[in-house]
Amino acid sequence: MRKGNLIAIVFISLLFACKNPNGMNGVESESGGIGNGTMSKQSLTPGEYVKWVRDEQHGLKKEKTIEDIVFSAQYKPAEYAICTEEKKGKLEDTLVKREKKDLEGMQYFDFKIGLRKGEGELLKYDLSSKEEYDKRVNYFSFNMQKDIQLVDGQDTIPCSLFHFERAYDVTPNSVFELGFAPGKNSTGNKTLIYHDNIFRKGIIKLEFENKDLSDVPQLETEK
Amino acid sequence: MTNKVMWIVTWVVIIGVISFLFIQQGNKPKTGFILISDVYGSFDLKKQLEQKFTITKNARQKIVDSLAFELKLLAKKIDAEKSEKSKSKTEEELYNTKRQEFYQRTQSFNEDNKELTKQYDQEILSQLNQYVKDYGKENNYQYIFGNDGNGSLMHAQEANNITKEIIEYINDKYKGKK
């Protein structure tokens, strides 16, 4: 009888463990997290490093879809910016150190606005007139910066570096390179805030957890 | 020995049936309802945009108020000069210009306020609808009804009221936490 009970308990436990999809995901993400920890101690080649940073599971890329528009932000560690700039399979240690020094004192993000369907032209999406198109281009190029902020711990920091990468209407998304001064107390989470005045989706917030931002692997360099 | 095997088989069958029913229940599409006014009123984006709107509206009102004050002063001055019979034409012209500016500004601010309210309402609804949809998908809801007291939802069991859960979910989503 006791054995029977024991088997029953084990069976039920197994069943519940398999059934609960949230629980399963939790386990997966936790083990992913542990994996990240191990990865952070590893050195990755430039290609691997870029791939790692872009992987949403590692928490440096956040995305939010509101109806037909997708907003996403990519946190860019200095090493990532160097890798994407240099586009080389191997990087020299001196070069990385030099470029890292140039990038110091700011925190960088790529902010992307795109169409959910992945086709069409963002700037021409849902347009009512030619004037509206010009207004959009003008807004994205010059006025959007004031609608972007970064909440870093307790500090709200305005966007001090802003660059609109014009794709000349060939892509369904627009990319904005952003730079913020560091917060006074950068130990908390960071939230990128953008008030969307073009597609009228409201205030968009994308939160990056501090543990993810500080758990980035090292870049493998050549002496 | 045979007895023990029988016990084990019986237990396995019972647990199997219970688990099957449990899984069936878990997979069964659910139905819930929300109190729209509560959800709307508790949505953080709505509160934030309301604050933003109040700031803009007050700033505009200040401009109109100061124009109205200037007009009053000018009118008093002109009245006083009328009685002294030394009426200045330039002051009367200034008054008319200011009065025109006052009416134009008031009208344009009223229109801008209306437009801004419309824009913010649209922004709130866009996110609210999206997050409720996301909640429904994530939690396997077949239907989520909105009760706004207009008679579209006449009766629902309180057990199906998911207003509280939705409020928590949409605010977390808005903050970018989910």
HADDOCK unambig.tbl for C-alpha pairs under 7 A between the chains (distance, minus, plus):
assign (segid A and resid 1 and name CA) (segid B and resid 7 and name CA) 7.00 0.50 0.50
assign (segid A and resid 4 and name CA) (segid B and resid 7 and name CA) 6.41 0.50 0.50
assign (segid A and resid 4 and name CA) (segid B and resid 8 and name CA) 5.18 0.50 0.50
assign (segid A and resid 4 and name CA) (segid B and resid 11 and name CA) 6.84 0.50 0.50
assign (segid A and resid 8 and name CA) (segid B and resid 11 and name CA) 6.40 0.50 0.50
assign (segid A and resid 8 and name CA) (segid B and resid 12 and name CA) 6.74 0.50 0.50
assign (segid A and resid 66 and name CA) (segid B and resid 126 and name CA) 6.77 0.50 0.50
assign (segid A and resid 66 and name CA) (segid B and resid 127 and name CA) 6.03 0.50 0.50
assign (segid A and resid 66 and name CA) (segid B and resid 130 and name CA) 5.88 0.50 0.50
assign (segid A and resid 67 and name CA) (segid B and resid 126 and name CA) 6.83 0.50 0.50
assign (segid A and resid 67 and name CA) (segid B and resid 130 and name CA) 6.07 0.50 0.50
assign (segid A and resid 200 and name CA) (segid B and resid 119 and name CA) 6.75 0.50 0.50
assign (segid A and resid 200 and name CA) (segid B and resid 122 and name CA) 6.79 0.50 0.50
assign (segid A and resid 200 and name CA) (segid B and resid 123 and name CA) 5.22 0.50 0.50
assign (segid A and resid 201 and name CA) (segid B and resid 123 and name CA) 4.63 0.50 0.50
assign (segid A and resid 201 and name CA) (segid B and resid 126 and name CA) 5.96 0.50 0.50
assign (segid A and resid 201 and name CA) (segid B and resid 127 and name CA) 6.57 0.50 0.50
assign (segid A and resid 202 and name CA) (segid B and resid 123 and name CA) 4.43 0.50 0.50
assign (segid A and resid 202 and name CA) (segid B and resid 124 and name CA) 6.44 0.50 0.50
assign (segid A and resid 205 and name CA) (segid B and resid 174 and name CA) 6.38 0.50 0.50
assign (segid A and resid 205 and name CA) (segid B and resid 175 and name CA) 5.55 0.50 0.50
assign (segid A and resid 205 and name CA) (segid B and resid 176 and name CA) 5.09 0.50 0.50
assign (segid A and resid 206 and name CA) (segid B and resid 175 and name CA) 6.98 0.50 0.50
assign (segid A and resid 206 and name CA) (segid B and resid 176 and name CA) 4.46 0.50 0.50
assign (segid A and resid 207 and name CA) (segid B and resid 176 and name CA) 4.99 0.50 0.50
assign (segid A and resid 207 and name CA) (segid B and resid 177 and name CA) 5.98 0.50 0.50
